[in-house]
């Protein structure tokens, strides 16, 4: 991603949207519902005499055709292994990535569900087993075109972006510069393995729970990275709580895939990178009209003041003991 995005979806009217779906080979019945997505535009579209589909309009200039096709290929591998992942639909000739009205488009089967209750240890273990099987498949080969989880891209480049584009209030610039610099120096000492194809954004919003089973959606951020990246976002609470949760996760995870316990020390480093990168993501998308509406608190003095404080807290968190697994 580079530069502050413009308004790539300005011409995505309902008529253009439905016409694009028809050109892909599905006949809409005229009904559509916008779903909760900001990076891309995602809609549920009714299809004549068939179940509705979920249609994703990929954000232009973010991924290449080859990168999106690798995402689709990975998903297809997982589905063939009977993993509960939602893969894109294909046309009769096997095509899953379509190009219509200037957009890259993919259609997915509709998957119902709700966020899983991870206070239930059984649910946590079901999630862990599924993620382990995803990683076992992901370890068989590498992505060729998709990115890897790199400290420089997520950290230093993100911090530079918000500074270079004048998002930081003047009075907070010295504090942000010094804190982000200190954090980047600390993060540079972490050796982050990038040897597995992973989901990359495995928070609870991307897991749909139904009939006592998890269904993993939105592999838009799939990349090469460490296995712990798909596990740490499932943790919450105190250090003791997170240690207990991680113990439960790894007990089930290890049934299907080996886990390198050395990765546990990466959790706070990965959390730090996510915090920095998220702020830069909002900044990069701020010219998209959907973002000021959805995130009205961003780009305020209060937001950046809290952000600097959060980065300082992460500096301290890097010195905390590693989660204890028992």
Secondary structure, 3 states (H helix, E strand, C coil): CCCCCCCCCCCCCHHHHHHHHHHCCCCEEEEEEECCCCCCEEEEEEECCEEEEEEEECCCCCCCHHHHHHHHHHHHHHHHCCCCECCECCCCCCCCCEEECCEEEEEEECCCCECCCCCCHHHHHHHHHHHHHHHHHHCCCCCCCCCECCHHHHHHHHHHHHHHCCCCCHHHHHHHHHHHHHHHHHHCCCCCCCCEEECCCCCHHHEEEECCEEEECCCCCCEEECHHHHCHHHCCCCHHHHHHHHHHHHHHHCCCCCCCHHHHHHHHHHHHHHHHHHHHHHHHCCCCHHHHHHCCCCCCHHHHHHHHHHHHHHHHHCCCCCCCCC
